[in-house]
Structure formats: structure tokens, C-alpha cells
Amino acid sequence: MSVARSAPEPAPREVIARTVREQILTGSLAPGDRLREAELAQRFGVSRVPVREALSQLQSEGFVTLVRYRGATVSAASGSAALELIQIRRGLEVLAAQLAAENRGGAVADELARVVELGRTATTVRAHPDLPPLILRFHTLVARAAGNHQLELMLGQLLDRVAWIFDQHLDERTDDSWSDHAAIARAILGGSPVQAGYLMGEHIAKDEALLARLEIG
């Protein structure tokens, strides 16, 4: 008789990195905030080694800045990095939209249509605070509908960082592009890969133009 094996516990550095990343993304930690190794080690009940590993990982993701002799701080958005990210994102999201259309939305087809309707409603009633999570949810679902796990993982990191950058520089980001989202969803659900990829590329290009207009240091 086979015995079911439980999933291995995540390494301390992974737990620390995930927790700090979530605090940065939600705004609990703001750009410029210090991240002290000793305090983090005490908080998580570990030595400084996994703390350093977690901070190094977050630095590679762009969320943390490490300066010798000064320690770690939460990063501020960089204009050049932001534009590079959005350009990479455009290429990956075009591919995701094409694959999602080949799958006609796959297992998340109904949820994708539902999120579009929620976004349209929020725009109509000017419920601006509801829009950022709906925008992120829409693009996350397109990535999932692609049916490519590695692509979904890569896009997940990019989407989080791009959303974080926008949140730092737009106090009340409104999105008048739910007609874009609806058109992309129709192309995906209708099984039109070429159209879905084209529409997604045009949609992301608008975000790229918006970032280029922002004065980010």
C-alpha cells in the first residue's frame, strides 16, 4: 500500500521572501523603508543566513535594494526598469493570449468573462479602488488560460511588479480600457489566436506609453 507524501515545507528563505514581498506589494512596506536583518531574523525565529538569502532574492526581483554597509531598503520604482519590464511583459502576454485562445479560455473561461463584467461595472459606477485588483486578475487569468505553467509563473512575477510600480505613481489609477479587456476576452473565448495576440499587444502598448509619460526616477 502506497503512503501519500505531504508536500515539503518551504525553506525559511522562501517564507521570508514571500512574506516581505507581500508586504511590499500591499503597501505595508513603503519605498525607502529599512529591512533590518536582526529584526527579520528574530521575527521569523531563524539565523541571519536565510534572511540574507531572502533579501538577495528580493533584490533580484527588484523589490529590495542592498547597499554595502547600509543594509537593505524597499526599492523605489525605476523608470528604465519599469519600461524594460513592460516591454518583456508585452511579449509574454501576447503569447499567453494566443495560447489562451487556442484553448478557448480553458478551465477559467467562465471566470475570465465574469471578471470583464465586474470591471465594466466598476468603471461605470466609478468604483476606482476596485479596478487595480480586477486588472491584475484579468491578466492573471489569461496567463492561466494559456495552459503553460512556466509562462504563468514568469508572468505572475512581472504582473506583480508592474502593478506595484503603477500603484506607487498613480494615486487613483482609473482604467477606461475595459472595452480592450472585453475584446481580448471575446477573441480568447472565440478561439481566435491571431486576433487575441494582436489585441493584447495593443492593450499593453497603452500601459507602456503611460509609463513613459510618468516621471519616475
C-alpha positions in Angstrom: 0.0 0.0 0.0 1.4 3.4 -1.0 1.7 6.1 1.5 0.8 9.6 0.5 3.6 12.0 1.0 2.9 15.5 2.2 4.4 18.5 0.4 7.8 19.5 1.7 7.8 22.6 4.0 9.1 25.7 2.2 12.6 26.7 3.1 12.9 29.6 5.6 14.3 31.9 3.0 11.2 31.3 0.8 8.8 32.0 3.7 10.7 35.3 4.5 10.9 36.4 0.8 7.2 35.6 0.3 6.1 37.5 3.4 8.2 40.6 2.8 7.2 40.6 -0.9 3.5 40.6 0.0 4.0 43.4 2.5 5.7 45.5 -0.2 3.0 44.7 -2.8 0.2 45.6 -0.4 1.9 48.8 0.7 2.6 47.7 4.3 6.3 48.4 3.5 6.9 51.6 1.5 9.8 52.6 -0.7 12.8 53.6 1.5 11.7 51.5 4.5 14.7 49.7 6.1 14.7 46.0 6.3 17.0 45.1 9.2 18.5 41.6 9.2 18.4 41.2 13.0 14.8 42.2 13.3 13.7 39.8 10.5 15.8 37.0 12.0 14.1 37.5 15.3 10.6 37.8 13.8 10.9 34.5 11.9 13.0 32.7 14.5 15.9 32.0 12.2 19.6 32.9 11.9 20.6 35.8 9.6 21.7 33.4 6.8 18.2 32.7 5.4 17.3 36.4 5.9 20.2 37.4 3.7 19.2 34.8 1.1 15.6 36.1 1.1 16.8 39.7 0.8 19.1 38.8 -2.1 16.2 37.1 -3.9 14.0 40.1 -3.4 16.8 42.3 -4.8 17.0 40.2 -7.9 13.2 40.7 -8.3 13.6 44.4 -8.0 11.7 44.9 -4.7 14.7 45.5 -2.4 17.9 47.5 -2.7 21.0 46.2 -1.0 23.8 48.7 -0.2 27.1 47.6 1.3 27.4 48.8 4.9 23.9 50.3 4.9 21.8 47.2 4.6 18.5 46.7 2.7 15.7 49.0 1.9 12.5 48.7 -0.1 13.2 49.8 -3.6 11.5 52.7 -5.4 10.4 52.2 -9.0 13.0 53.0 -11.7 11.8 54.5 -14.9 14.2 52.5 -17.1 13.5 49.2 -15.3 9.7 49.8 -15.5 9.8 50.3 -19.2 12.0 47.2 -19.7 9.5 45.2 -17.6 6.5 46.3 -19.6 8.3 45.5 -22.9 9.0 42.0 -21.6 5.5 41.7 -20.3 4.1 42.7 -23.7 5.9 39.8 -25.5 4.9 37.3 -22.9 1.2 38.4 -22.7 0.8 38.3 -26.5 2.0 34.7 -26.4 -0.3 34.0 -23.4 -3.3 35.4 -25.2 -2.6 33.4 -28.3 -2.3 30.2 -26.3 -5.4 31.0 -24.3 -7.3 31.5 -27.5 -6.2 28.1 -28.7 -7.6 26.7 -25.5 -10.7 29.0 -25.7 -10.1 30.0 -22.2 -9.7 26.5 -20.9 -10.9 25.9 -17.3 -11.0 29.6 -16.5 -13.2 30.7 -19.4 -16.3 31.5 -17.3 -14.2 33.3 -14.7 -12.5 35.4 -17.4 -15.9 36.5 -18.7 -17.0 37.3 -15.2 -14.0 39.5 -14.4 -14.6 41.5 -17.6 -18.2 42.2 -16.5 -17.1 43.1 -13.0 -14.5 45.5 -14.5 -17.1 47.1 -16.7 -19.5 47.6 -13.8 -16.8 49.1 -11.6 -15.9 51.5 -14.4 -19.5 52.5 -14.9 -20.1 53.3 -11.2 -16.6 54.9 -10.9 -15.5 52.4 -8.2 -11.9 53.2 -9.0 -10.4 51.3 -5.9 -11.9 48.1 -7.3 -10.2 48.3 -10.6 -6.5 47.5 -9.9 -7.2 44.1 -8.4 -9.6 43.3 -11.3 -7.0 44.4 -13.9 -4.4 42.1 -12.2 -7.0 39.3 -12.0 -7.9 39.6 -15.7 -4.2 39.3 -16.8 -3.6 36.5 -14.4 -6.5 34.5 -15.8 -5.2 35.0 -19.3 -1.9 33.6 -18.3 -3.6 30.6 -16.6 -5.8 30.0 -19.6 -2.6 29.7 -21.8 -2.1 26.3 -20.2 1.7 26.8 -19.9 2.9 26.6 -16.3 6.3 28.2 -16.8 4.7 31.1 -18.8 2.2 31.6 -16.0 5.0 31.7 -13.3 7.0 34.2 -15.3 4.0 36.4 -16.0 2.9 36.2 -12.4 6.2 37.9 -11.2 6.0 40.5 -13.9 2.4 41.4 -13.3 3.0 41.9 -9.6 5.9 44.2 -10.2 4.2 46.3 -12.9 1.1 46.6 -10.7 3.3 47.7 -7.8 5.0 50.4 -10.0 1.7 51.8 -11.1 0.5 51.9 -7.5 3.5 54.0 -6.5 2.9 56.7 -9.1 -0.8 56.8 -9.7 -2.8 57.7 -6.6 -6.1 56.7 -8.2 -5.4 54.8 -11.3 -8.6 54.6 -13.4 -8.8 52.2 -16.3 -11.0 53.2 -19.2 -9.8 50.2 -21.2 -12.4 47.6 -20.2 -13.5 47.6 -23.8 -10.0 46.4 -24.5 -10.3 43.6 -22.0 -13.8 42.7 -23.3 -12.4 42.5 -26.9 -9.4 40.3 -25.8 -11.8 38.0 -23.8 -14.1 37.6 -26.9 -11.1 36.7 -29.1 -9.9 34.2 -26.5 -13.2 32.6 -25.8 -14.0 32.6 -29.6 -10.8 30.7 -30.3 -9.0 33.5 -32.4 -5.3 33.3 -31.5 -4.1 35.9 -34.0 -6.7 38.5 -33.0 -6.2 37.8 -29.3 -2.5 38.3 -29.6 -2.8 41.5 -31.6 -5.4 43.0 -29.2 -3.3 42.1 -26.2 -0.2 43.7 -27.8 -2.1 46.9 -28.5 -3.5 46.9 -25.0 -0.1 46.5 -23.3 1.3 49.2 -25.6 -1.0 51.7 -23.9 0.4 50.9 -20.5 3.9 51.2 -21.9 3.0 54.7 -23.3 1.6 55.6 -19.9 4.7 54.6 -18.0 6.8 56.5 -20.5 4.9 59.7 -19.6 5.3 59.2 -15.9 8.2 61.0 -14.2 9.8 58.0 -12.5 13.3 58.4 -11.1 
